[in-house]
Amino acid sequence: MEFTAAERAHAERVVAIVGPVAGALAKALGPRTEVVLHDLTKLPGSIAAIGNPITGRGVGGPATDLGLRVFRSGWSEDLIGYRTETEDGLVMRSSSIFFRAASGRPVACLCLNTDIDLLVGAQEVLSALTAAVPMDPTADPPLDASGETFALSIDELAEGILRDTISAIGVPVHLMKKAQKVEVVRELDKRGFFTMREAADLIAQRLKVSRITVYNYLNEVQGKPGGDA
């Protein structure tokens, strides 16, 4: 890559100013962030300053293969927060910030490489621990845990199921016809309401019918012979 004398002089000024700061910046960012200043006019051995060399490189060392491709392509926009990985599997979050000469051409690059290997491992563990398996939407009624409630007593559980089921019908109890009351019983049966003690009495009180009528409705929805209310 050919650079003009003016571009090389600008690169030298950047190195003179930013180079001494690289070590201090590395200390400020912590021991797991590598700060590397590249003099692009000296590729491929472009490292002019480095702090916290977690990649094992030193001054006079080379740019990465990705860096060479980027510089060769003429790309000049800053690259922020991209993922990189060393040959031994160290995962890093990297950023490359360019310094441009008056011509607009990048002549130096400040790279920050932060070791996120442990964080990636922690993220994978957290993802596994917080992963939720979807319930069966084909069940009748569809299984959906999003509306699951955790009642503190059986009475509270029963009241909540009754309230929600009747509300879902959309008609006040005093205006309900038989078909709507049968539908309430049908939904309560699907929701396991009849496994609770005195379920028929609770439904009868709420629907303002007799206990026998509730069982007649239940027989009807279950396809069993029974009387009518």
Secondary structure as UniProt FT lines:
FT   HELIX           5..29
FT   TURN            31..32
FT   STRAND          33..39
FT   HELIX           40..42
FT   TURN            43..44
FT   STRAND          47..51
FT   TURN            54..55
FT   TURN            59..60
FT   HELIX           65..73
FT   STRAND          79..85
FT   TURN            87..88
FT   STRAND          91..100
FT   TURN            102..103
FT   STRAND          106..115
FT   HELIX           117..130
FT   TURN            137..138
FT   HELIX           145..147
FT   HELIX           154..169
FT   HELIX           173..175
FT   HELIX           178..190
FT   TURN            191..192
FT   HELIX           193..195
FT   TURN            197..198
FT   HELIX           199..207
FT   HELIX           211..221
FT   TURN            222..223
//
